[in-house]
Amino acid sequence: MEGEGRLVWRCRRGMRELDALLTRYLKTRYLLAGAVERQAFESTLELTDPELWAFVLGQAVPSDPAMRHVIEQIADPRA
């Protein structure tokens, strides 16, 4: 698992909207998540902005169930 500071840095994206969504997830859900979900979030950060944005908008769906769960959490406006 990466250090929190490094994760904050990796949440910084080329799109302000993704910055906000990823940072919100990191601050509100990541620390409460289990190991599988944390790993899925870290893998999500490897995606390009266009890939990630398509997932957040529901235009595409990750094949990995853990990543799909993380994307749902990131995109959830109630978070």
Summary of the structure (lengths in Angstrom):
residues: 79
radius of gyration: 11.2
end to end distance: 22.7
largest distance: 31.1
contacts: 198
relative contact order: 0.17
helix: 68%
strand: 0%
